Amino acid sequence: MSDPVVVIPARMAAQRLPGKPMADIHGQPMIVHVWRRAIEAGIGPVIVATDAPEIAAAIKLAGGIAVMTRSDHPSGSDRIFEAVEVFDPEGRHDVVVNVQGDLPTIDPKIIADSMLPLADPSVDIATLVAVITREEEKTAMQVVKAVASPISGRHYRALYFTRATAPWGEGDLFHHIGLYAYRRKALARFVSLPPSPLEKREKLEQLRALEAGMRIDIIRVDTVPHGVDTPEDLERARQLLAAK
């Protein structure tokens, strides 16, 4: 049995929507909405990893746990690793679920689903995909595709991730959802590795793990959660949450 902890990295320096974790959605900062969805997943304690005092204050006001981290981390993975080490120096939590802080409408069930592949002890990291249904997304470079081999049902083994249209030929294309469940030892190894050649070429962090021989498995879910990167995305999130 694993003992997971959910970590949500959040910082104020987003380029297209500065300060977005604190963007108001129906009277609450966006980061609080994400934190609540993670709590509803019911898989373990939830902490927010941040370098911004205002984000930490908002989470604490809502009754949550915030861990202050360094401001110079190169990636969210480095930030969540620091936060877990601070929160749990004894190493009790052996799985770390990384939920992005810009997914205020995420379904708590898919957060829990991300852990399913870790039932196999040979899997280092687990993540999610959804079938691409919109034609324009099949060729859009901002939509990351997962190339994966089926194992059973919704379970796949990741072979590659790319911004290109892949694989070639007839069949579904998978939109990768950037939510990860790491074995804690795998996360520690991952952040100790230098950026890999394909990671730098594709600008996809998960390729570092594959190039290092780490195993990533995938669970297919029904829909891609709505991410917030622009003012238009934020307005759409407000509409979606108003409908609930």
Number of C-alpha atoms within 10 A of each C-alpha: 5 13 12 21 22 28 30 24 28 26 22 17 12 13 10 11 16 14 16 24 28 18 16 15 19 12 7 13 18 26 29 25 24 24 25 18 20 28 18 16 17 14 19 18 15 24 24 29 28 24 21 19 13 15 25 21 14 20 21 14 11 13 10 18 19 24 22 17 20 13 11 9 13 8 11 20 19 19 26 29 22 20 24 21 13 13 17 13 10 8 12 12 20 16 24 25 28 24 26 21 23 24 21 28 20 21 18 17 15 21 25 18 18 25 26 15 22 20 10 9 8 12 18 22 27 25 28 27 26 20 17 19 13 8 8 9 16 20 15 13 13 10 19 24 28 27 19 20 14 13 11 9 8 12 18 22 21 20 14 17 23 23 19 16 18 18 16 8 7 6 7 14 22 24 25 23 22 15 17 24 31 25 23 22 13 20 20 16 13 21 18 10 11 9 18 18 12 17 19 12 10 15 14 16 18 20 24 20 22 18 15 12 10 17 17 26 28 30 23 21 18 10 16 18 17 17 18 22 16 15 13 10 15 22 12 15 21 17 13 13 13 10 7 6
